Amino acid sequence: MLQHKYFRTSFAIITFLLILYLGSKVMFIFTPLTAIIKLLLVPMMLSGFMYYLLRPLVSFLEKRKLNRALSILLLYLVMIGLFVLFWVLVWPTLREQIQNFIDNTPKLVQGLQDQFKKLQKSPLFSRFFPGESDLASRLSGYLNNTITWVTDSMSNLIGVVSSIVVVIATLPIILYYMLKDGYKLSPIVQSLIPKKYRKEGQETLKDIDSALSSFIVTRVLLNVILGVILYIGFLIIGLPYSLLLAVISVPLNFIPYVGSLLAAIPVLIVAFIESPTMAIWAMVIVVVAQQIQDNMLSPIIYGKSLDVHPLTIVLLVIVGGDFYGIIGVLIALPVYMIAKIIFLRIYEIIVAERVEDASGVQKEL
């Protein structure tokens, strides 16, 4: 009985659950470790993000007979130069628009209510929405609820800003050593895998690395191009705060599917305050930009889809946001991709072993 497969499986499950139960009773021991992980999570995440962006450039320079460490330092100088250009050319306009937006927030809210009241008096509105006399107050309530939700979701981001000194101090150092010695990580992980499965482990690590690299690099390219298209479109129609709204749209579009909707909300609100006609034109710009990204640029840059169902992505975004706010939303899809690759590889190994055992039994018979 002790050698029976199901008994051993049940015993392993019970042992695992017992370990979890005992671990929950001594959770206070891990409090310092949890605090350290929370402190280093953002720098590590940003370093990993920058690592996949800069690694192809480091490899390119290294192929040109340039020392790896020197290549990294050269890229650091280029990044500093780009930051200086941003500070000189873009930041003054962006800062002015941010300050104007903050100063005019009460006027914007009042303008939004006035536009709702004008819309209610139009014959077209009365024809499609009869009896909706309190639309302005209700939509204002929805807007307040939305602002509250966004504020709550940004709590983790505020925590990041409060520890910005830690991020600035640690990110360049972590990124430097990731770019310099990142190739050494794969052999170390492979050495921890049993020899029997080392080949499969190596292939799994390559698949994970390729998936993360493709996802991060392509998302950055697509979102930067989308931001430029939106900015040009907003300038053409004369939308206020065009640069600010385009800059806000870029990070929000890193959230798959849901991000494009979130990015469109502030654009449509600002445009609607200006005039309903401006809101229509702004919606046209957003839709056209999204179509260019999804149907023209994505097939060229991606080459192939992520092979993740849209409903799965939406659920991942919801679960990630519930667990860790904005950061959870951003890392939900990459974490899922890694878990999926590992699970499929383990499943293939199990199926291959069962087929091999079955063929061995048939030969014996």
Residue pairs with C-beta under 8 A, 6 or more apart in sequence:
1 7
2 8
39 163
39 166
40 170
41 327
42 160
42 163
42 167
42 327
43 166
43 167
43 170
43 171
43 174
44 174
45 327
45 330
45 331
46 167
46 171
47 171
47 174
47 175
47 178
48 178
49 216
50 171
50 175
51 175
51 178
51 179
51 182
52 212
52 213
52 216
52 217
53 216
53 217
53 220
54 72
54 75
54 175
54 179
55 179
55 182
55 213
56 217
57 71
57 75
58 68
58 71
58 72
58 75
58 179
61 71
61 74
61 75
62 68
62 71
66 74
68 179
68 180
69 180
72 176
72 179
72 180
76 172
76 176
90 243
93 243
94 243
94 244
94 247
97 241
97 243
97 244
98 244
100 241
101 108
101 241
101 244
108 270
108 273
109 140
111 273
112 140
112 143
112 269
112 272
112 273
113 136
113 140
115 272
115 273
115 275
115 276
116 135
116 136
116 139
116 140
117 136
119 125
119 135
119 276
120 126
120 132
120 133
120 135
120 136
125 132
129 135
143 269
146 265
153 321
153 325
153 326
154 325
154 326
155 325
156 324
156 325
156 326
156 327
156 328
157 325
157 326
157 327
160 167
160 327
186 202
186 205
186 209
189 201
189 205
190 198
190 201
190 202
190 205
193 201
197 349
200 345
200 348
200 349
203 345
204 341
204 342
204 345
207 341
207 345
208 337
208 338
208 341
208 342
211 337
211 338
211 341
212 334
212 337
212 338
214 302
215 306
215 333
215 334
215 337
216 334
218 298
218 301
218 302
219 254
221 301
222 253
222 293
222 297
222 298
222 301
223 250
223 251
223 253
223 254
224 250
225 293
225 297
226 249
226 250
226 253
226 289
226 290
226 292
226 293
227 246
227 247
227 249
227 250
227 253
228 246
229 289
229 292
229 293
230 245
230 246
230 249
230 267
230 285
230 286
230 289
231 242
231 243
231 246
233 285
233 288
233 289
234 242
234 245
234 246
234 267
234 282
234 285
235 242
236 285
237 278
237 281
237 282
237 285
238 278
239 245
239 267
239 270
239 271
239 274
239 278
239 282
240 270
240 274
241 270
245 266
245 267
245 270
248 263
248 266
249 263
249 267
252 259
252 260
252 262
252 263
253 259
253 260
253 263
254 330
255 262
255 317
255 329
255 330
256 313
256 317
256 333
257 310
257 313
257 314
257 317
258 314
258 317
258 329
260 286
260 290
263 286
264 283
264 286
267 282
267 286
268 279
268 282
268 283
268 286
270 282
271 278
271 279
271 281
271 282
271 283
272 278
272 279
306 333
306 337
308 333
308 336
308 337
308 340
312 336
313 333
316 332
316 333
316 336
317 329
317 332
317 333
319 328
319 332
320 328
320 329
320 330
320 331
320 332
320 335
321 328
321 329
321 332
322 328
324 331
